[in-house]
């Protein structure tokens, strides 16, 4: 009987087979374990494409496995269709109510996939910018006005949401906007954040200088659904990397988020110079360079990312640390067991978990419990 490590390696080999047509057919001996792994990593839609290819390659796949996977794949496809419609509907409502908007991650990432309906969708993250504030982002004194601008935007958005939903929950980055019954919407004041206050201030300044452009960068969704604004490639490679790092220190990230980043880099082939010195300077300035090395190692080992797409040299030590957490926790760390505990217990378990990362990422790991404690009281003051 194969041990757990061999099964994990087999599952990862299957993921890579789904992504790369040059890969050999993986040996699957436990279809149930494979299905569970792909479900935990929110990759069932991608996996079905792999099964179809295996079938064409002459692999004898049990009929019940194919039927089970086909049913889930169709659900994922239909969900993407509905999510696209909701995004267009949401953007239209916000525009009518005086907001520029930009869909972050999610359905904006689907257009980078070879099949825009294969990605397992989540909620809708939308950055909103009051139309009256658009020109303010050209303020020549932006460095000193950045925090004021964000504070004003937060107040406007909070008042807008709570006129309809007085009990909407707020976070440092966003407020819940339960406008739909079938999908969760988070309205963002800022796209992402960092635990360390120095690097967080740098990040927010970097974001503020660029957010108006993101709200004007439109793409057409598949099936003639309509168009939405999504971040530019140049913005996305930094923003989504920061978002990954933030979640890594929160509860975890999964292979779906890594796959998003893989396809983002692949889509950047003609739009972004990966060896651009300015990108490296930006990653170092925002304390993202070391984490970028870890991500590059994971993307190469799991998905076979080619060297021409690297943003930083692959970092095997930090990469293995990241991949171990991905395998252990699944999509957004939901299967690590951390979320099964009460708030008080989870608080100390998170500290214990993140102290393991101090050597790899001291600035973020040491500041994480401080940021989380501050955020706890901040939420209560703003609820």
C-alpha positions as CSV (number, residue, x, y, z in Angstrom):
1,X,0.0,0.0,0.0
2,X,1.3,3.5,-0.9
3,X,1.9,5.9,1.9
4,X,0.3,9.4,2.2
5,X,3.3,11.1,0.7
6,X,3.1,9.0,-2.4
7,X,-0.6,9.7,-2.8
8,X,0.0,13.5,-2.5
9,X,2.8,13.2,-5.1
10,X,0.4,11.3,-7.4
11,X,-2.3,14.0,-6.9
12,X,0.2,16.8,-7.7
13,X,1.3,14.8,-10.8
14,X,-2.4,14.8,-11.9
15,X,-2.7,18.5,-11.4
16,X,0.4,19.1,-13.5
17,X,-1.0,16.7,-16.2
18,X,-4.1,18.8,-16.3
19,X,-2.1,21.9,-17.0
20,X,0.7,20.7,-19.3
21,X,0.0,18.6,-22.4
22,X,3.6,17.5,-22.4
23,X,3.3,15.6,-19.2
24,X,3.0,11.8,-19.1
25,X,-0.2,10.2,-17.9
26,X,-0.1,9.9,-14.1
27,X,-0.8,6.6,-12.3
28,X,-4.0,6.9,-10.3
29,X,-4.8,4.1,-7.9
30,X,-7.2,5.8,-5.5
31,X,-9.8,7.8,-7.4
32,X,-11.6,8.8,-4.2
33,X,-8.5,10.3,-2.7
34,X,-7.9,12.2,-5.9
35,X,-11.4,13.6,-5.9
36,X,-11.1,14.6,-2.3
37,X,-7.8,16.3,-2.9
38,X,-9.0,18.3,-5.9
39,X,-12.2,19.2,-3.9
40,X,-10.1,20.5,-1.0
41,X,-8.0,22.6,-3.4
42,X,-11.1,23.8,-5.3
43,X,-9.8,22.4,-8.6
44,X,-12.5,20.0,-9.6
45,X,-13.3,21.9,-12.8
46,X,-9.7,21.7,-13.8
47,X,-9.6,18.1,-12.8
48,X,-12.4,17.2,-15.1
49,X,-10.5,18.5,-18.1
50,X,-7.7,16.3,-17.0
51,X,-10.0,13.2,-16.9
52,X,-11.3,14.0,-20.4
53,X,-7.7,14.1,-21.6
54,X,-6.8,10.8,-19.9
55,X,-9.8,9.2,-21.5
56,X,-8.6,10.4,-24.9
57,X,-5.2,9.0,-24.1
58,X,-6.8,5.6,-23.6
59,X,-6.9,5.4,-19.8
60,X,-9.7,3.2,-18.4
61,X,-11.5,5.5,-15.9
62,X,-14.4,4.0,-13.8
63,X,-17.8,5.2,-15.1
64,X,-18.9,6.3,-11.6
65,X,-15.8,8.5,-11.4
66,X,-16.5,10.1,-14.7
67,X,-20.2,10.7,-13.9
68,X,-19.4,12.2,-10.5
69,X,-16.8,14.5,-11.9
70,X,-18.9,15.5,-14.9
71,X,-21.8,16.5,-12.6
72,X,-19.6,18.7,-10.5
73,X,-17.9,20.2,-13.6
74,X,-21.3,21.2,-15.0
75,X,-22.2,22.8,-11.6
76,X,-19.0,24.8,-11.7
77,X,-19.7,25.9,-15.3
78,X,-23.2,27.1,-14.5
79,X,-22.0,28.8,-11.4
80,X,-19.5,30.8,-13.5
81,X,-22.2,31.8,-15.9
82,X,-24.3,33.1,-13.0
83,X,-21.3,34.8,-11.4
84,X,-20.5,36.6,-14.6
85,X,-24.1,37.9,-14.8
86,X,-23.9,39.0,-11.2
87,X,-20.7,40.9,-11.8
88,X,-22.1,42.8,-14.7
89,X,-25.3,43.5,-12.7
90,X,-23.3,44.7,-9.7
91,X,-21.0,47.0,-11.8
92,X,-24.1,48.5,-13.4
93,X,-25.8,49.2,-10.1
94,X,-22.6,50.8,-8.6
95,X,-22.1,52.9,-11.7
96,X,-25.7,54.2,-11.4
97,X,-25.2,55.0,-7.7
98,X,-22.0,57.0,-8.4
99,X,-19.1,54.5,-8.0
100,X,-16.4,53.5,-10.4
101,X,-15.5,49.8,-9.7
102,X,-13.0,47.1,-10.4
103,X,-13.6,43.3,-9.9
104,X,-10.7,41.9,-8.0
105,X,-9.5,38.3,-8.6
106,X,-12.5,36.0,-9.1
107,X,-14.3,36.4,-12.4
108,X,-11.5,38.6,-13.6
109,X,-9.1,35.7,-13.3
110,X,-11.4,33.3,-15.2
111,X,-10.7,35.2,-18.5
112,X,-7.0,34.1,-18.2
113,X,-7.8,30.4,-18.1
114,X,-7.8,28.3,-21.3
115,X,-11.5,27.5,-20.4
116,X,-13.1,30.4,-18.6
117,X,-15.7,28.1,-17.0
118,X,-13.3,25.6,-15.4
119,X,-12.3,27.7,-12.4
120,X,-14.2,27.2,-9.2
121,X,-15.7,30.5,-8.3
122,X,-16.0,32.1,-4.9
123,X,-17.5,35.4,-3.9
124,X,-17.3,38.8,-5.6
125,X,-14.6,41.1,-4.5
126,X,-15.1,44.6,-5.9
127,X,-13.0,47.7,-5.3
128,X,-15.2,50.8,-5.4
129,X,-14.2,54.4,-6.0
130,X,-16.7,57.2,-5.6
131,X,-16.8,59.1,-8.9
132,X,-16.2,62.4,-7.1
133,X,-12.9,61.0,-5.8
134,X,-11.5,59.9,-9.2
135,X,-9.7,63.2,-9.9
136,X,-8.4,63.4,-6.3
137,X,-6.1,60.5,-7.1
138,X,-4.1,62.9,-9.2
139,X,-3.3,65.0,-6.1
140,X,0.4,66.0,-6.4
141,X,0.6,65.8,-2.7
142,X,-0.6,62.2,-2.7
143,X,2.0,60.9,-0.2
144,X,0.5,63.0,2.6
145,X,-3.1,62.7,1.5
146,X,-3.2,59.0,0.8
147,X,-4.5,58.0,4.3
148,X,-7.1,60.8,4.2
149,X,-8.4,59.7,0.8
150,X,-8.8,56.1,2.0
151,X,-10.5,57.3,5.1
152,X,-13.0,59.4,3.1
153,X,-13.6,56.5,0.7
154,X,-14.2,54.1,3.6
155,X,-16.8,56.5,5.1
156,X,-18.7,57.0,1.9
157,X,-18.8,53.3,1.1
158,X,-19.8,52.4,4.7
159,X,-22.7,54.9,4.6
160,X,-23.8,53.6,1.2
161,X,-23.9,50.0,2.3
162,X,-25.5,50.6,5.7
163,X,-28.3,52.7,4.4
164,X,-29.6,49.3,3.0
165,X,-27.9,46.8,5.4
166,X,-27.4,48.3,8.8
167,X,-25.8,45.2,10.2
168,X,-23.3,44.7,7.4
169,X,-20.0,43.4,8.8
170,X,-16.9,45.5,8.2
171,X,-13.2,44.6,7.9
172,X,-10.1,46.7,7.4
173,X,-10.2,46.0,3.7
174,X,-13.9,45.7,2.9
175,X,-17.5,45.7,4.0
176,X,-20.0,42.9,3.3
177,X,-22.6,44.0,0.8
178,X,-25.4,41.3,0.8
179,X,-27.2,42.7,-2.2
180,X,-27.6,39.2,-3.8
181,X,-29.1,36.1,-2.1
182,X,-27.0,33.6,-4.2
183,X,-23.5,35.2,-4.0
184,X,-21.5,37.0,-1.3
185,X,-20.2,40.5,-2.3
186,X,-17.3,42.3,-0.5
187,X,-16.9,46.0,-1.3
188,X,-13.3,46.9,-0.9
189,X,-12.0,50.3,0.3
190,X,-8.5,48.9,-0.4
191,X,-7.6,45.8,-2.4
192,X,-5.2,44.2,0.1
193,X,-3.0,44.9,3.1
194,X,0.1,43.8,4.9
195,X,0.7,43.1,8.6
196,X,3.7,45.3,9.0
197,X,2.6,48.9,9.3
198,X,5.7,50.3,7.4
199,X,5.2,48.0,4.4
200,X,1.4,48.4,4.6
201,X,1.7,52.2,4.3
202,X,4.0,51.7,1.3
203,X,1.6,49.2,-0.3
204,X,-1.4,51.5,0.2
205,X,0.5,54.4,-1.3
206,X,1.5,52.3,-4.3
207,X,-2.2,51.2,-4.7
208,X,-3.6,54.7,-4.5
209,X,-1.4,55.9,-7.3
210,X,-2.8,53.3,-9.6
211,X,-6.4,52.5,-8.7
212,X,-8.1,54.9,-11.0
213,X,-6.5,53.1,-14.0
214,X,-7.8,49.8,-12.7
215,X,-11.3,51.0,-12.7
216,X,-11.0,52.0,-16.4
217,X,-9.4,48.7,-17.6
218,X,-12.3,46.8,-19.2
219,X,-12.6,43.2,-20.4
220,X,-15.4,41.3,-22.1
221,X,-16.7,38.4,-20.2
222,X,-17.4,35.2,-22.2
223,X,-20.7,34.3,-23.7
224,X,-21.6,38.0,-24.4
225,X,-22.4,38.6,-20.8
226,X,-21.0,42.1,-20.7
227,X,-17.9,43.8,-19.7
228,X,-16.3,44.6,-16.3
229,X,-13.2,46.4,-15.2
230,X,-10.4,44.2,-13.9
231,X,-6.8,45.1,-12.8
232,X,-4.2,45.5,-15.5
233,X,-1.5,42.8,-15.7
234,X,1.1,45.1,-14.3
235,X,-1.0,45.9,-11.3
236,X,-2.3,42.3,-10.8
237,X,1.1,40.7,-10.6
238,X,1.9,42.8,-7.5
239,X,-1.5,43.0,-6.0
240,X,-2.4,39.3,-6.2
241,X,1.1,38.4,-4.9
242,X,0.5,40.6,-1.9
243,X,-3.0,39.1,-1.5
244,X,-1.5,35.6,-1.5
245,X,1.0,36.6,1.2
246,X,-1.6,38.2,3.4
247,X,-3.8,35.1,3.3
248,X,-0.8,32.9,3.9
249,X,-0.4,34.6,7.3
250,X,-4.1,34.6,7.9
251,X,-5.4,31.1,7.5
252,X,-3.7,29.8,4.4
253,X,-3.8,29.6,0.6
254,X,-4.6,26.7,-1.7
255,X,-3.6,25.5,-5.2
256,X,-6.6,27.4,-6.8
257,X,-5.0,30.7,-5.8
258,X,-1.6,29.4,-7.0
259,X,-3.2,28.4,-10.3
260,X,-4.7,31.9,-10.6
261,X,-1.3,33.3,-10.3
262,X,0.1,30.8,-12.8
263,X,-2.3,31.8,-15.5
264,X,-1.8,35.5,-14.6
265,X,1.9,35.2,-15.3
266,X,1.3,33.2,-18.5
267,X,-1.1,35.9,-19.7
268,X,1.6,38.5,-19.1
269,X,3.9,37.1,-21.8
270,X,3.4,40.0,-24.2
271,X,2.4,42.6,-21.6
272,X,4.9,42.4,-18.8
273,X,8.7,42.2,-18.9
274,X,9.3,39.7,-16.1
275,X,13.0,40.6,-16.1
276,X,12.1,44.3,-15.7
277,X,14.3,45.8,-13.0
278,X,11.5,48.1,-11.9
279,X,9.3,45.1,-11.0
280,X,12.1,43.7,-8.8
281,X,12.5,47.1,-7.1
282,X,8.8,47.3,-6.4
283,X,8.7,43.8,-4.9
284,X,11.7,44.6,-2.6
285,X,10.1,47.9,-1.7
286,X,6.9,46.2,-0.7
287,X,8.7,43.3,1.0
288,X,7.3,40.8,-1.5
289,X,10.5,39.6,-3.1
290,X,11.2,36.6,-0.9
291,X,7.6,35.4,-1.0
292,X,7.7,35.8,-4.8
293,X,10.6,33.3,-4.8
294,X,8.6,30.9,-2.8
295,X,5.6,31.2,-5.2
296,X,7.8,30.8,-8.2
297,X,9.2,27.5,-6.8
298,X,5.6,26.2,-6.1
299,X,4.4,27.2,-9.6
300,X,7.4,25.5,-11.2
301,X,7.2,22.3,-9.1
302,X,3.4,21.9,-9.3
303,X,2.4,23.5,-12.6
304,X,5.6,23.5,-14.5
305,X,6.0,27.3,-14.9
306,X,8.7,28.0,-17.3
307,X,11.8,30.2,-16.4
308,X,10.8,33.1,-18.7
309,X,7.9,33.8,-16.5
310,X,9.8,34.0,-13.2
311,X,9.5,37.2,-11.2
312,X,12.3,36.1,-8.9
313,X,14.6,33.2,-8.6
314,X,12.7,30.1,-7.2
315,X,13.3,29.8,-3.4
316,X,13.2,26.1,-2.6
317,X,13.3,26.5,1.2
318,X,10.5,29.0,1.4
319,X,8.7,27.3,-1.5
320,X,8.6,23.9,0.4
321,X,7.3,25.7,3.4
322,X,4.5,27.3,1.3
323,X,3.6,24.0,-0.5
324,X,3.4,22.1,2.8
325,X,0.9,24.6,4.1
326,X,-1.0,24.4,0.8
327,X,-1.3,20.6,1.0
328,X,-2.1,20.7,4.6
329,X,-4.8,23.4,4.6
330,X,-6.4,23.3,1.2
331,X,-8.4,26.2,-0.3
332,X,-7.8,29.2,1.9
333,X,-6.7,26.9,4.7
334,X,-10.3,25.6,5.3
335,X,-9.1,22.0,5.9
336,X,-6.3,22.7,8.3
337,X,-8.6,22.4,11.3
338,X,-7.7,25.9,12.4
339,X,-11.2,27.3,11.7
340,X,-12.9,24.5,13.8
341,X,-12.0,26.3,17.1
342,X,-13.5,29.1,19.0
343,X,-12.2,32.7,18.4
344,X,-10.1,32.7,21.6
345,X,-8.5,29.3,20.9
346,X,-8.0,30.2,17.2
347,X,-6.2,33.4,18.2
348,X,-3.4,31.6,20.0
349,X,-3.3,28.8,17.4
350,X,-2.7,31.4,14.7
351,X,0.1,32.9,16.7
352,X,1.7,29.5,17.2
353,X,1.3,28.8,13.5
354,X,2.8,32.0,12.3
355,X,5.8,31.9,14.7
356,X,7.0,29.0,12.5
357,X,7.4,31.5,9.7
358,X,9.5,34.1,11.6
359,X,12.8,33.0,10.1
360,X,11.4,33.1,6.6
361,X,9.4,36.3,6.8
362,X,10.2,38.1,10.1
363,X,8.6,41.5,9.3
364,X,5.2,39.9,8.5
365,X,5.2,37.0,10.9
366,X,6.1,39.1,14.0
367,X,3.6,41.8,13.1
368,X,0.7,39.4,12.4
369,X,-0.6,39.0,16.0
370,X,-0.2,42.8,16.5
371,X,-2.2,43.6,13.4
372,X,-4.9,41.0,14.2
373,X,-5.3,42.3,17.8
374,X,-5.5,45.9,16.5
375,X,-8.0,44.8,13.8
376,X,-10.2,43.1,16.4
377,X,-10.7,46.3,18.3
378,X,-10.9,48.4,15.1
379,X,-13.8,46.2,13.8
380,X,-15.7,46.6,17.1
381,X,-15.3,50.4,17.0
382,X,-16.6,50.6,13.4
383,X,-19.4,48.0,13.7
